[in-house]
Amino acid sequence: MPIHDWTRVPSGLFHDFHQSWSIRIKDALNSGRLPKGTSALVEQRSGPRESDVLAVESRPRRPKGHFNGSAGGVATKPKPVTTFVRQTTREFHTTRANRIVVQHHLGRTIAVIEIVPPGNKDGKSALREFVEKTADFLRAGIHVLIVDLFPPTARDPFGMHKVIWDEIIEEDFAAPAGRDRVLASYEVGDVRIAYVEPVGLGEALPDMPLFLSNEFHVMVPLEATYCATWDAAPEEFRIAVETGLIPGDDDE
């Protein structure tokens, strides 16, 4: 299904879609994609610093590579293939974004999926809070997948990935013309690696890797869950997104 232009409708409609899409992604991951002992849950953001989440990450972590793909699920070790791959050993230099979290035995958070809402790009402080929270997750050893279906703004002129990656190392990055929506999966470890896939309006969403430990990842079915969420949306909702017109606005 082609990616829709969500900038043509009020942000509340994307918020509703976002909520339903998150549930479908969670259910898809829990239906045999995740290895035994891991679970995907939907949680609400609790505040700008997320201290309650990050405090859990102070517990000792298991050795690298403890997901071997043999205990249920479909976690795989081969490196995923995306249009761009960035990596660095440089550390973060900052003191610092409904999300889907993957937890080990319903305790330690090991991965996070963030579907970027338009509000995170509406102002400089909102964008900064999102970027800092994402950096906090990565610094705590939590792998992150960012799904950004909104175009760049003056605050992120090269897309959300560029702003996040600049927290680690500043590198040139520009998406191909006409493909300014960006999906980015971050693998954390001794080397931090970003798997980046630019997409454009009218294109189908590719499945993206979500890392569970260094090297091992599962593929997140973005396209299938997006389609299922769209098909379940009310007809007037779909008309509004497709046309940019809210049904009934001209009835008075």
C-alpha positions, 0 to 999 in steps of 0.5 A: 500500500502506498504511504499516505500524505499525513500532513494533509489532515489534522494531527489527531487523525495520525494519532489515532492511526498511530495508536492502532498501528502500534497494537498491530506491530506489537501483536505481529511481533508476539505472534512467533517473530520474537524469540522465547523469553522476549515480549513486545508491549505498548507503553505510553511515554511518561515524560521528557526524560523517561527516568523510570524506563532508563533506571531499569537499564542499570541492571547487569545485561546478559552477555552479547549474542544470547539470542541464537535464533533457536529458542522460538521466533525468527531472530537472525544474525546476518546483517540486514540490507538497507540503502544506507548503513552508518557506523561509528565507535564514537561515544555520545557527547550529549548529557542526554522520544505510544511506543512499542518496547521489547522486554526480556522476561517482562523486565529489562527493556532491550529494544524500542520502536518509535513511530514519530508523531507530527508533534515531535517536529512542531517545535525546537524543544519537542524535537530536542526532547525526542532526540535526547530520549532516543540518545538516552535509549541508545546510550543505555544499550537499548536498540531503537527503530525509528519510523518517521512518515513525516517530511523534514522541517526547518528543525530537521532539514535532512530528516530525523535520522540525521538529527539523532546520528549527529548526537554520536557523530556528525556526518553528511546525509541526504535522502534521495530526491522524492524519498524524504520519509526515513526509517532507521534501525540502530544497533548498539554495542562497541560499534554503533550501526544505523540501518537507514531506509529512505521512502517516499509517498506512494511507496510501500513500506519495507520491513525493517530490522529491530535488534534484540542484541548485538548482531541478532535482529527480527524483521518488523512487518511495517507494510502488513501492519500498516495495511491492516490498520488502514483497512480497519479505519473508518471510511470517512477517515480514509477519505480524509487522508486520501483527499485532504478533505474532512467529510462534512466540512462543507455541509453547513 
